[in-house]
């Protein structure tokens, strides 16, 4: 198997600079305000040059780089940006695994020209997601990640099949995916580089580090048996409409939404799906656009329910200029039949409660559990309307 790792260095910083180009060239620290008790999430190269590191307290980062611009993290923006990266990767391979935000693996087995493929990956991520990514290609996930990490922005590193052991030898043990305590023990043994581990037998490493010893032995010999696990792709239907005359009224936009929703809703029903979220993107006459992802209170396959959710957003003053295009994206999920599932679960809870009541009555000689029962629905006196009765315990 051949695996490509696509790694986005400093994802948070890249997104911040895309949103505010005027910050380019200035030291940038993301994580919160400098007086908050929070860690540094990300930092620009200018801040890193001053000694700022990820994970250090913001106050310490400020003392090292007082002229830095501090920004609050925007996890939703990071999620959306990386989702665009994943959409790009989906066009290259049906098998894409997400390692963490900013890092993904794809199966590229059988590709003839890996150099050309890696270049296309970098270019497509830059064009489709406006982010600079690195690519590493080897036989295994661990070595592909290492290859991507050592590459400069928008560069690639390809390790020929079978050369993983030679490739990984000069790497610091800091690259190992093991606990900090194990790395500290390795340093105490005088081990600084991964290649030094190959000098030990499997038995010696297992005796010293247990199950982790097997992992260390395998990595030092260019072996990584970690499987490539495809991510669960979201089921999305996207439809759009160009408005002949720019819409200036809420009713006009809702009419356009109603018209383009008919077909996807029919498709949804035919597939046994329901909508759980809807994303609305409106493009103004000026060319600017606005996007809002709306969560539905209940999963539905009804046009009216979806329109009501969009209407509530529009009524909050969502747009204030003529709209020329509207795009709707529907996030789907399986219609599992909530009512039958609910009652089945409720019956099981009732059965277990009755069994528990029976056991308690055996132990105490009386029934300590009670349930509220309506006695006289016509009376307005609460004390006469409801009463406590024993739960009929199962024997």
C-alpha positions, -999 to +999 in steps of 0.1 A: +000+000+000+011+036-007-002+063+016+000+100+011-002+124+041-015+159+035-005+182+064-015+218+067+012+236+088-002+262+111-038+258+100-051+285+125-025+310+114-031+305+077-069+310+082-063+342+103-040+356+076-065+348+049-092+367+068-069+396+076-041+399+051-028+431+068-014+408+096+011+392+073+047+397+084+036+405+120+041+381+150+007+364+155-004+343+185-037+324+185-053+311+217-069+340+235-060+373+251-025+376+267-039+378+302-061+347+300-050+315+316-049+295+283-023+278+262-010+290+228-030+272+201-008+283+172+018+310+163+032+325+132+068+321+122+076+356+134+063+347+169+081+313+169+114+331+161+109+349+195+107+316+213+069+311+214+057+275+213+024+258+210+010+248+244+029+274+265+008+298+286-003+329+268+013+351+295+046+335+289+042+340+251+035+377+257+067+381+278+087+365+249+069+384+222+052+415+236+046+431+201+026+401+189-011+403+179-032+380+200-063+365+185-091+343+198-094+308+183-122+302+159-128+264+159-158+266+136-137+284+110-110+258+113-135+230+108-150+246+077-116+253+062-104+217+068-137+203+054-128+221+021-095+203+022-112+169+027-136+176-002-105+182-024-089+150-012-121+131-019-116+138-056-083+120-055-091+089-036-122+071-022-102+063+010-095+093+031-087+092+069-086+122+092-058+120+117-066+154+133-075+189+121-050+198+095-038+163+088-053+135+066-042+103+049-053+091+015-047+058-003-027+063-034-018+027-042-014+021-078-007+056-088+019+057-116+035+091-111+036+099-074+055+131-080+029+145-103+001+134-079+017+151-049+021+183-069-016+182-080-026+176-043-007+207-032-020+228-060-056+216-055-056+223-018-042+258-024-069+265-051-099+248-034-092+257+002-068+286+000-043+268+023-007+257+019-002+220+024+027+196+025+026+161+011+046+130+022+042+096+005+055+063+019+043+027+025+028+035+060+010+062+079+037+070+104+064+076+078+041+095+055+033+119+084+071+123+092+077+130+055+050+157+054+062+173+086+098+178+074+086+193+041+085+231+036+051+247+028+038+235-005+066+210-009+066+172-011+087+143+002+084+108-014+101+078+001+105+049-023+089+016-012+112-003+012+133+027+021+113+037+052+139+023+077+167+043+061+145+074+059+135+074+096+170+067+111+181+103+116+148+115+130+146+126+166+127+104+191+104+134+195+087+122+163+077+089+180+040+086+187+044+074+223+040+089+257+064+116+270+075+093+298+088+068+273+107+094+254+123+106+287+133+070+295+148+067+261+169+098+267+181+084+300+193+054+280+212+077+257+189+073+228+183+105+208+175+092+173+150+066+161+178+048+142+195+039+175+165+017+185+174-007+157+205-017+176+183-034+202+166-067+199+128-070+201+131-089+233+152-062+249+127-034+240+097-054+251+114-062+284+121-025+290+089-009+276+063-037+274+038-035+245+053-001+236+086-019+229+071-037+200+059-005+185+094+011+189+110-019+173+087-019+143+091+019+137+129+017+139+128-010+112+105+009+089+073-010+098+039+005+107+009-018+107-016+009+115-046+004+091-060+032+070-095+038+083-117+057+058-136+086+074-174+085+074-184+110+048-213+133+054-244+128+032-251+162+016-274+174-012-266+208-026-289+228-048-287+264-060-307+289-081-297+321-099-323+348-094-332+366-127-342+397-108-322+404-076-343+395-045-348+423-020-377+408+000-377+378+024-407+364+006-388+363-027-359+344-012-383+319+005-401+313-028-368+306-045-359+282-016-392+264-019-387+259-056-353+244-054-362+222-023-388+201-040-365+178-060-339+172-032-367+165-007-382+139-030-347+123-035-343+123+003-376+105+009-368+079-018-335+071-001-351+069+033-333+099+046-342+130+067-326+164+069-309+173+102-291+206+091-294+230+063-267+255+051-279+287+034-255+306+012-267+339-003-247+359-029-253+396-031-254+418-062-220+432-051-204+397-054-200+392-016-216+362+000-229+351+034-232+315+047-252+302+076-255+266+088-288+260+106-296+231+128-332+218+127-350+212+159-362+178+146-351+157+117-375+161+088-383+154+052-409+182+050-402+213+029-423+234+052-402+226+083-370+234+064-385+267+051-396+277+086-361+273+099-347+294+070-375+320+075-365+324+112-329+332+102-340+356+075-363+374+099-334+381+122-320+405+095-298+380+077-295+401+045-297+438+037-288+440+000-302+425-032-295+388-036-286+373-070-280+336-060-290+313-032-275+279-025-289+253+000-270+223+013-289+197+032-271+174+057-289+141+057-292+112+081-310+079+081-347+078+090-346+051+117-382+055+128-379+075+160-413+065+174-409+027+173-374+030+187-386+053+215-414+031+226-392+000+225-367+017+247-395+030+270-409-005+274-375-019+283-371+008+310-405+000+324-397-037+325-365-030+344-381-006+368-408-031+376-382-058+382-363-035+405-395-026+424-402-063+429-367-069+443-370-040+467-404-052+480-388-086+487-360-070+507-380-044+527-414-060+529-432-030+514-430-010+482-406+020+486-411+031+450-441+051+441-455+066+409-477+096+403-512+087+390-541+110+380-571+103+403-596+129+394-589+149+362-619+172+367-609+187+401-587+219+402-572+209+436-538+194+430-539+173+461-571+156+449-562+153+413-530+133+417-519+106+441-490+082+447-495+045+440-472+015+443-452+004+413-463-032+404-431-051+409-423-081+388-417-114+406 
